[in-house]
Amino acid sequence: MKYVYVIQSLKSNYWYTGLTNDLRKRFNQHNEGKSTWTKPRGPWELIYYEACLDGDDAKAREKYLKSGMGKRYLKNRLKRFLSLT
């Protein structure tokens, strides 16, 4: 399985979208400051993920979720969650 995920910074509300084989391990790496891109903005919370059987599908989905349309999709999909935070 390949996982496409979105984490949100508890410090700045910044969203980071990524791709991994091991979601738990990767999420822990973000929170432990082991990722150079996310280190200064931690701690993080996982707000969304999708599982894909095929790596190419997962890469395409990650690329979409990082696009303008993908960000709108996520905001619409998570609107109840976002209104609670």
N, CA, C and O atoms as a printed pandas DataFrame, in Angstrom:
     atom_number atom_name residue_name chain_id  residue_number  x_coord  y_coord  z_coord
0              1         N          MET        A               1    0.831   -1.189    0.000
1              2        CA          MET        A               1    0.000    0.000    0.000
2              3         C          MET        A               1    0.879    1.258    0.000
3              4         O          MET        A               1    1.942    1.303    0.620
4              5         N          LYS        A               2    0.404    2.246   -0.701
5              6        CA          LYS        A               2    1.010    3.575   -0.683
6              7         C          LYS        A               2   -0.028    4.523   -0.084
7              8         O          LYS        A               2   -1.216    4.428   -0.391
8              9         N          TYR        A               3    0.423    5.416    0.755
9             10        CA          TYR        A               3   -0.477    6.348    1.419
10            11         C          TYR        A               3   -0.167    7.779    0.998
11            12         O          TYR        A               3    0.985    8.213    1.023
12            13         N          VAL        A               4   -1.198    8.495    0.617
13            14        CA          VAL        A               4   -1.114    9.930    0.377
14            15         C          VAL        A               4   -1.747   10.558    1.617
15            16         O          VAL        A               4   -2.850   10.180    2.010
16            17         N          TYR        A               5   -1.067   11.497    2.221
17            18        CA          TYR        A               5   -1.554   12.033    3.490
18            19         C          TYR        A               5   -1.425   13.544    3.540
19            20         O          TYR        A               5   -0.638   14.148    2.811
20            21         N          VAL        A               6   -2.219   14.138    4.417
21            22        CA          VAL        A               6   -2.146   15.569    4.678
22            23         C          VAL        A               6   -2.032   15.736    6.180
23            24         O          VAL        A               6   -2.843   15.205    6.939
24            25         N          ILE        A               7   -1.018   16.480    6.606
25            26        CA          ILE        A               7   -0.863   16.798    8.024
26            27         C          ILE        A               7   -0.981   18.308    8.176
27            28         O          ILE        A               7   -0.669   19.074    7.264
28            29         N          GLN        A               8   -1.438   18.708    9.350
29            30        CA          GLN        A               8   -1.615   20.135    9.637
30            31         C          GLN        A               8   -0.757   20.511   10.836
31            32         O          GLN        A               8   -0.744   19.816   11.851
32            33         N          SER        A               9   -0.043   21.617   10.701
33            34        CA          SER        A               9    0.776   22.121   11.786
34            35         C          SER        A               9   -0.119   22.672   12.892
35            36         O          SER        A               9   -1.016   23.473   12.630
36            37         N          LEU        A              10    0.125   22.246   14.116
37            38        CA          LEU        A              10   -0.621   22.776   15.256
38            39         C          LEU        A              10   -0.122   24.171   15.620
39            40         O          LEU        A              10   -0.793   24.910   16.341
40            41         N          LYS        A              11    1.060   24.524   15.116
41            42        CA          LYS        A              11    1.658   25.823   15.395
42            43         C          LYS        A              11    1.146   26.904   14.436
43            44         O          LYS        A              11    0.817   28.013   14.857
44            45         N          SER        A              12    1.083   26.563   13.131
45            46        CA          SER        A              12    0.769   27.596   12.133
46            47         C          SER        A              12   -0.410   27.257   11.225
47            48         O          SER        A              12   -0.745   28.045   10.341
48            49         N          ASN        A              13   -1.042   26.107   11.420
49            50        CA          ASN        A              13   -2.131   25.616   10.564
50            51         C          ASN        A              13   -1.692   25.314    9.138
51            52         O          ASN        A              13   -2.545   25.066    8.286
52            53         N          TYR        A              14   -0.395   25.326    8.844
53            54        CA          TYR        A              14    0.145   24.982    7.531
54            55         C          TYR        A              14   -0.173   23.528    7.209
55            56         O          TYR        A              14   -0.103   22.664    8.083
56            57         N          TRP        A              15   -0.525   23.257    5.949
57            58        CA          TRP        A              15   -0.798   21.892    5.496
58            59         C          TRP        A              15    0.373   21.364    4.702
59            60         O          TRP        A              15    0.938   22.082    3.877
60            61         N          TYR        A              16    0.747   20.120    4.938
61            62        CA          TYR        A              16    1.793   19.446    4.187
62            63         C          TYR        A              16    1.194   18.173    3.613
63            64         O          TYR        A              16    0.563   17.403    4.338
64            65         N          THR        A              17    1.383   17.945    2.325
65            66        CA          THR        A              17    0.878   16.749    1.649
66            67         C          THR        A              17    2.063   15.885    1.264
67            68         O          THR        A              17    3.039   16.377    0.697
68            69         N          GLY        A              18    1.983   14.597    1.570
69            70        CA          GLY        A              18    3.089   13.696    1.280
70            71         C          GLY        A              18    2.631   12.324    0.856
71            72         O          GLY        A              18    1.435   12.043    0.784
72            73         N          LEU        A              19    3.609   11.465    0.573
73            74        CA          LEU        A              19    3.390   10.113    0.081
74            75         C          LEU        A              19    4.340    9.182    0.821
75            76         O          LEU        A              19    5.513    9.513    0.997
76            77         N          THR        A              20    3.855    8.022    1.257
77            78        CA          THR        A              20    4.707    7.102    2.011
78            79         C          THR        A              20    4.203    5.668    1.901
79            80         O          THR        A              20    3.060    5.419    1.518
80            81         N          ASN        A              21    5.083    4.735    2.246
81            82        CA          ASN        A              21    4.700    3.322    2.343
82            83         C          ASN        A              21    4.216    2.974    3.747
83            84         O          ASN        A              21    3.404    2.065    3.920
84            85         N          ASP        A              22    4.709    3.689    4.740
85            86        CA          ASP        A              22    4.405    3.413    6.147
86            87         C          ASP        A              22    3.918    4.703    6.804
87            88         O          ASP        A              22    4.720    5.534    7.229
88            89         N          LEU        A              23    2.620    4.858    6.883
89            90        CA          LEU        A              23    2.030    6.110    7.353
90            91         C          LEU        A              23    2.380    6.409    8.805
91            92         O          LEU        A              23    2.726    7.547    9.124
92            93         N          ARG        A              24    2.302    5.438    9.678
93            94        CA          ARG        A              24    2.608    5.683   11.101
94            95         C          ARG        A              24    4.061    6.116   11.297
95            96         O          ARG        A              24    4.345    7.071   12.020
96            97         N          LYS        A              25    4.970    5.401   10.643
97            98        CA          LYS        A              25    6.389    5.732   10.775
98            99         C          LYS        A              25    6.660    7.141   10.244
99           100         O          LYS        A              25    7.366    7.922   10.884
100          101         N          ARG        A              26    6.102    7.464    9.081
101          102        CA          ARG        A              26    6.342    8.777    8.476
102          103         C          ARG        A              26    5.754    9.893    9.319
103          104         O          ARG        A              26    6.376   10.943    9.478
104          105         N          PHE        A              27    4.550    9.678    9.868
105          106        CA          PHE        A              27    3.931   10.684   10.729
106          107         C          PHE        A              27    4.804   10.933   11.964
107          108         O          PHE        A              27    5.005   12.079   12.366
108          109         N          ASN        A              28    5.311    9.870   12.551
109          110        CA          ASN        A              28    6.199   10.019   13.706
110          111         C          ASN        A              28    7.469   10.772   13.342
111          112         O          ASN        A              28    7.964   11.568   14.140
112          113         N          GLN        A              29    8.007   10.533   12.142
113          114        CA          GLN        A              29    9.197   11.255   11.695
114          115         C          GLN        A              29    8.919   12.756   11.617
115          116         O          GLN        A              29    9.759   13.568   12.006
116          117         N          HIS        A              30    7.745   13.118   11.116
117          118        CA          HIS        A              30    7.387   14.540   11.055
118          119         C          HIS        A              30    7.357   15.146   12.457
119          120         O          HIS        A              30    7.900   16.228   12.681
120          121         N          ASN        A              31    6.733   14.457   13.387
121          122        CA          ASN        A              31    6.608   14.995   14.744
122          123         C          ASN        A              31    7.916   14.972   15.531
123          124         O          ASN        A              31    8.082   15.733   16.484
124          125         N          GLU        A              32    8.838   14.106   15.137
125          126        CA          GLU        A              32   10.143   14.044   15.807
126          127         C          GLU        A              32   11.155   14.998   15.178
127          128         O          GLU        A              32   12.311   15.039   15.600
128          129         N          GLY        A              33   10.731   15.767   14.170
129          130        CA          GLY        A              33   11.614   16.729   13.541
130          131         C          GLY        A              33   12.631   16.117   12.602
131          132         O          GLY        A              33   13.672   16.723   12.349
132          133         N          LYS        A              34   12.358   14.925   12.075
133          134        CA          LYS        A              34   13.300   14.240   11.191
134          135         C          LYS        A              34   13.077   14.548    9.717
135          136         O          LYS        A              34   13.749   13.975    8.860
136          137         N          SER        A              35   12.161   15.428    9.414
137          138        CA          SER        A              35   11.917   15.855    8.039
138          139         C          SER        A              35   12.298   17.329    7.924
139          140         O          SER        A              35   11.777   18.168    8.658
140          141         N          THR        A              36   13.204   17.639    7.006
141          142        CA          THR        A              36   13.683   19.022    6.904
142          143         C          THR        A              36   12.581   19.984    6.488
143          144         O          THR        A              36   12.598   21.144    6.900
144          145         N          TRP        A              37   11.621   19.534    5.683
145          146        CA          TRP        A              37   10.555   20.422    5.215
146          147         C          TRP        A              37    9.563   20.771    6.313
147          148         O          TRP        A              37    9.009   21.870    6.324
148          149         N          THR        A              38    9.336   19.848    7.233
149          150        CA          THR        A              38    8.297   20.071    8.237
150          151         C          THR        A              38    8.840   20.346    9.634
151          152         O          THR        A              38    8.077   20.698   10.533
152          153         N          LYS        A              39   10.123   20.192    9.822
153          154        CA          LYS        A              39   10.734   20.351   11.150
154          155         C          LYS        A              39   10.382   21.669   11.843
155          156         O          LYS        A              39   10.011   21.643   13.017
156          157         N          PRO        A              40   10.482   22.831   11.161
157          158        CA          PRO        A              40   10.235   24.086   11.875
158          159         C          PRO        A              40    8.774   24.349   12.225
159          160         O          PRO        A              40    8.486   25.256   13.006
160          161         N          ARG        A              41    7.847   23.575   11.664
161          162        CA          ARG        A              41    6.432   23.876   11.879
162          163         C          ARG        A              41    5.715   22.899   12.808
163          164         O          ARG        A              41    4.513   23.052   13.027
164          165         N          GLY        A              42    6.398   21.913   13.355
165          166        CA          GLY        A              42    5.763   20.908   14.195
166          167         C          GLY        A              42    5.304   21.486   15.511
167          168         O          GLY        A              42    5.709   22.600   15.844
168          169         N          PRO        A              43    4.510   20.821   16.251
169          170        CA          PRO        A              43    3.979   19.471   16.068
170          171         C          PRO        A              43    2.863   19.421   15.011
171          172         O          PRO        A              43    2.308   20.444   14.611
172          173         N          TRP        A              44    2.565   18.204   14.585
173          174        CA          TRP        A              44    1.617   17.969   13.490
174          175         C          TRP        A              44    0.469   17.079   13.929
175          176         O          TRP        A              44    0.575   16.315   14.888
176          177         N          GLU        A              45   -0.633   17.201   13.199
177          178        CA          GLU        A              45   -1.732   16.245   13.359
178          179         C          GLU        A              45   -2.131   15.769   11.970
179          180         O          GLU        A              45   -2.156   16.541   11.012
180          181         N          LEU        A              46   -2.440   14.484   11.883
181          182        CA          LEU        A              46   -2.878   13.891   10.631
182          183         C          LEU        A              46   -4.336   14.261   10.421
183          184         O          LEU        A              46   -5.182   13.970   11.266
184          185         N          ILE        A              47   -4.635   14.906    9.290
185          186        CA          ILE        A              47   -6.021   15.331    9.067
186          187         C          ILE        A              47   -6.679   14.599    7.909
187          188         O          ILE        A              47   -7.901   14.650    7.767
188          189         N          TYR        A              48   -5.883   13.906    7.064
189          190        CA          TYR        A              48   -6.477   13.217    5.919
190          191         C          TYR        A              48   -5.470   12.230    5.350
191          192         O          TYR        A              48   -4.269   12.501    5.322
192          193         N          TYR        A              49   -5.968   11.079    4.894
193          194        CA          TYR        A              49   -5.110   10.163    4.141
194          195         C          TYR        A              49   -5.949    9.289    3.231
195          196         O          TYR        A              49   -7.138    9.071    3.466
196          197         N          GLU        A              50   -5.306    8.795    2.192
197          198        CA          GLU        A              50   -5.899    7.857    1.247
198          199         C          GLU        A              50   -4.899    6.734    1.044
199          200         O          GLU        A              50   -3.691    6.972    1.046
200          201         N          ALA        A              51   -5.389    5.513    0.869
201          202        CA          ALA        A              51   -4.541    4.365    0.586
202          203         C          ALA        A              51   -4.724    3.965   -0.881
203          204         O          ALA        A              51   -5.846    3.906   -1.385
204          205         N          CYS        A              52   -3.611    3.693   -1.551
205          206        CA          CYS        A              52   -3.635    3.285   -2.955
206          207         C          CYS        A              52   -2.868    1.973   -3.093
207          208         O          CYS        A              52   -1.858    1.760   -2.422
208          209         N          LEU        A              53   -3.352    1.105   -3.959
209          210        CA          LEU        A              53   -2.666   -0.155   -4.211
210          211         C          LEU        A              53   -1.479    0.021   -5.153
211          212         O          LEU        A              53   -0.505   -0.727   -5.075
212          213         N          ASP        A              54   -1.559    0.991   -6.028
213          214        CA          ASP        A              54   -0.536    1.195   -7.044
214          215         C          ASP        A              54    0.249    2.484   -6.766
215          216         O          ASP        A              54   -0.341    3.525   -6.478
216          217         N          GLY        A              55    1.565    2.405   -6.855
217          218        CA          GLY        A              55    2.409    3.559   -6.583
218          219         C          GLY        A              55    2.202    4.702   -7.557
219          220         O          GLY        A              55    2.245    5.866   -7.159
220          221         N          ASP        A              56    1.978    4.390   -8.834
221          222        CA          ASP        A              56    1.744    5.445   -9.819
222          223         C          ASP        A              56    0.437    6.186   -9.542
223          224         O          ASP        A              56    0.359    7.404   -9.702
224          225         N          ASP        A              57   -0.587    5.441   -9.126
225          226        CA          ASP        A              57   -1.857    6.078   -8.757
226          227         C          ASP        A              57   -1.669    7.004   -7.559
227          228         O          ASP        A              57   -2.227    8.101   -7.516
228          229         N          ALA        A              58   -0.888    6.555   -6.598
229          230        CA          ALA        A              58   -0.641    7.365   -5.400
230          231         C          ALA        A              58    0.112    8.644   -5.753
231          232         O          ALA        A              58   -0.210    9.714   -5.235
232          233         N          LYS        A              59    1.108    8.546   -6.627
233          234        CA          LYS        A              59    1.868    9.731   -7.042
234          235         C          LYS        A              59    0.973   10.726   -7.764
235          236         O          LYS        A              59    1.070   11.936   -7.557
236          237         N          ALA        A              60    0.100   10.197   -8.614
237          238        CA          ALA        A              60   -0.829   11.071   -9.338
238          239         C          ALA        A              60   -1.797   11.745   -8.374
239          240         O          ALA        A              60   -2.114   12.924   -8.525
240          241         N          ARG        A              61   -2.261   10.993   -7.389
241          242        CA          ARG        A              61   -3.186   11.562   -6.403
242          243         C          ARG        A              61   -2.502   12.630   -5.555
243          244         O          ARG        A              61   -3.100   13.665   -5.262
244          245         N          GLU        A              62   -1.256   12.389   -5.161
245          246        CA          GLU        A              62   -0.499   13.384   -4.400
246          247         C          GLU        A              62   -0.350   14.665   -5.222
247          248         O          GLU        A              62   -0.546   15.769   -4.713
248          249         N          LYS        A              63   -0.006   14.503   -6.484
249          250        CA          LYS        A              63    0.160   15.667   -7.363
250          251         C          LYS        A              63   -1.152   16.447   -7.470
251          252         O          LYS        A              63   -1.150   17.677   -7.445
252          253         N          TYR        A              64   -2.274   15.723   -7.591
253          254        CA          TYR        A              64   -3.583   16.382   -7.669
254          255         C          TYR        A              64   -3.889   17.137   -6.375
255          256         O          TYR        A              64   -4.311   18.293   -6.420
256          257         N          LEU        A              65   -3.681   16.500   -5.232
257          258        CA          LEU        A              65   -4.010   17.138   -3.955
258          259         C          LEU        A              65   -3.144   18.363   -3.677
259          260         O          LEU        A              65   -3.533   19.227   -2.892
260          261         N          LYS        A              66   -1.977   18.448   -4.312
261          262        CA          LYS        A              66   -1.121   19.624   -4.167
262          263         C          LYS        A              66   -1.506   20.742   -5.125
263          264         O          LYS        A              66   -1.037   21.870   -4.977
264          265         N          SER        A              67   -2.353   20.443   -6.107
265          266        CA          SER        A              67   -2.778   21.448   -7.088
266          267         C          SER        A              67   -3.869   22.338   -6.496
267          268         O          SER        A              67   -4.401   22.049   -5.425
268          269         N          GLY        A              68   -4.192   23.404   -7.189
269          270        CA          GLY        A              68   -5.254   24.299   -6.732
270          271         C          GLY        A              68   -6.593   23.591   -6.603
271          272         O          GLY        A              68   -7.306   23.771   -5.615
272          273         N          MET        A              69   -6.935   22.782   -7.608
273          274        CA          MET        A              69   -8.201   22.038   -7.543
274          275         C          MET        A              69   -8.183   21.022   -6.402
275          276         O          MET        A              69   -9.193   20.817   -5.728
276          277         N          GLY        A              70   -7.038   20.392   -6.191
277          278        CA          GLY        A              70   -6.917   19.413   -5.119
278          279         C          GLY        A              70   -7.055   20.048   -3.744
279          280         O          GLY        A              70   -7.665   19.472   -2.844
280          281         N          LYS        A              71   -6.486   21.238   -3.586
281          282        CA          LYS        A              71   -6.612   21.942   -2.306
282          283         C          LYS        A              71   -8.059   22.344   -2.052
283          284         O          LYS        A              71   -8.536   22.285   -0.918
284          285         N          ARG        A              72   -8.757   22.754   -3.109
285          286        CA          ARG        A              72  -10.191   23.067   -2.962
286          287         C          ARG        A              72  -10.978   21.818   -2.591
287          288         O          ARG        A              72  -11.875   21.867   -1.749
288          289         N          TYR        A              73  -10.636   20.690   -3.227
289          290        CA          TYR        A              73  -11.284   19.419   -2.903
290          291         C          TYR        A              73  -11.100   19.089   -1.418
291          292         O          TYR        A              73  -12.058   18.738   -0.730
292          293         N          LEU        A              74   -9.871   19.205   -0.937
293          294        CA          LEU        A              74   -9.597   18.895    0.470
294          295         C          LEU        A              74  -10.350   19.825    1.414
295          296         O          LEU        A              74  -10.915   19.374    2.410
296          297         N          LYS        A              75  -10.359   21.109    1.109
297          298        CA          LYS        A              75  -11.061   22.055    1.980
298          299         C          LYS        A              75  -12.551   21.766    2.011
299          300         O          LYS        A              75  -13.189   21.893    3.056
300          301         N          ASN        A              76  -13.113   21.374    0.863
301          302        CA          ASN        A              76  -14.528   21.025    0.821
302          303         C          ASN        A              76  -14.785   19.712    1.566
303          304         O          ASN        A              76  -15.765   19.592    2.300
304          305         N          ARG        A              77  -13.905   18.738    1.374
305          306        CA          ARG        A              77  -14.044   17.425    2.015
306          307         C          ARG        A              77  -13.900   17.532    3.532
307          308         O          ARG        A              77  -14.541   16.791    4.276
308          309         N          LEU        A              78  -13.056   18.455    3.982
309          310        CA          LEU        A              78  -12.763   18.583    5.413
310          311         C          LEU        A              78  -13.462   19.776    6.055
311          312         O          LEU        A              78  -13.074   20.201    7.143
312          313         N          LYS        A              79  -14.468   20.314    5.413
313          314        CA          LYS        A              79  -15.067   21.557    5.924
314          315         C          LYS        A              79  -15.639   21.407    7.333
315          316         O          LYS        A              79  -15.574   22.355    8.114
316          317         N          ARG        A              80  -16.191   20.259    7.678
317          318        CA          ARG        A              80  -16.695   20.070    9.056
318          319         C          ARG        A              80  -15.542   20.046   10.046
319          320         O          ARG        A              80  -15.624   20.644   11.119
320          321         N          PHE        A              81  -14.472   19.356    9.686
321          322        CA          PHE        A              81  -13.287   19.310   10.550
322          323         C          PHE        A              81  -12.706   20.717   10.716
323          324         O          PHE        A              81  -12.363   21.129   11.824
324          325         N          LEU        A              82  -12.599   21.441    9.613
325          326        CA          LEU        A              82  -11.995   22.773    9.660
326          327         C          LEU        A              82  -12.811   23.742   10.488
327          328         O          LEU        A              82  -12.260   24.643   11.120
328          329         N          SER        A              83  -14.136   23.559   10.489
329          330        CA          SER        A              83  -14.989   24.462   11.281
330          331         C          SER        A              83  -14.854   24.173   12.790
331          332         O          SER        A              83  -15.181   25.023   13.618
332          333         N          LEU        A              84  -14.379   22.991   13.132
333          334        CA          LEU        A              84  -14.208   22.636   14.537
334          335         C          LEU        A              84  -12.872   23.131   15.092
335          336         O          LEU        A              84  -12.708   23.260   16.305
336          337         N          THR        A              85  -11.928   23.405   14.208
337          338        CA          THR        A              85  -10.585   23.790   14.681
338          339         C          THR        A              85  -10.426   25.295   14.686
339          340         O          THR        A              85   -9.366   25.803   15.052
